[in-house]
Amino acid sequence: MTNHSPCQFDNEGFLLDHNSWTEALAKEIALSSGIVLNTDHWEIIHLAREYYAEFDLSPVNRTLVKYVKTKLGADKGNSIYLNSLFSGSPAKLASKIAGLPKPTNCL
């Protein structure tokens, strides 16, 4: 998937070591999912990484919505907004792009 040789991924494309994540790698992962990252995406990606650093877990959808709402307000902390950025399963896709493990309970 990438030119970043030290990076290894699981069979679903999640980075095995979140410490090897870079913003350049995030752009590649996003592009492979059909997403061109903009400022709004980066805001959520960095919040997902912040959540992981705080709780040692990747956020699931409901948790991500609540966390974003707490940090950025109700305009961005809702499922509709997050789904507009990361279609389908926002927490799963945001975590993948953020170099985090797959959230638990995500199919």
C-alpha positions, -999 to +999 in steps of 0.1 A: +000+000+000+028+024+008+064+033+002+069+035+040+089+003+043+088+000+082+050+000+081+030-032+084-007-036+080-033-062+090-055-079+064-080-050+066-054-023+060-050-011+096-015-001+107+000-027+131+021-001+150+004+032+155+037+048+164+049+044+127+020+066+115+028+099+097+006+124+080+020+114+046+010+078+054-025+090+064-029+107+030-020+074+013-044+054+034-072+079+028-066+079-009-068+041-010-103+046+006-113+073-020-108+102+004-088+134-002-081+148+032-090+184+040-089+205+072-121+190+085-108+154+081-075+163+098-094+177+128-112+144+133-081+123+126-061+142+152-090+139+177-091+101+171-054+099+179-059+121+209-086+098+221-064+068+216-036+084+236-060+092+264-079+059+266-056+034+248-085+024+226-097+034+192-131+051+195-163+034+183-189+055+165-209+066+195-178+074+215-163+093+186-194+114+182-194+122+220-157+130+220-159+153+190-190+170+205-171+176+237-140+190+219-155+208+189-192+214+197-225+200+185-221+212+149-193+187+144-201+162+171-229+144+154-232+113+132-243+132+101-212+154+101-188+126+107-205+104+081-201+132+056-163+130+061-159+093+067-188+076+049-201+043+062-184+037+096-168+070+106-149+057+136-136+027+117-124+047+087-111+076+108-091+052+130-077+034+100-065+067+085-052+078+119-031+047+120-050+033+150-061-003+156-096-013+144-122-002+169-138-030+188-173-041+176-167-027+141-175-051+113 
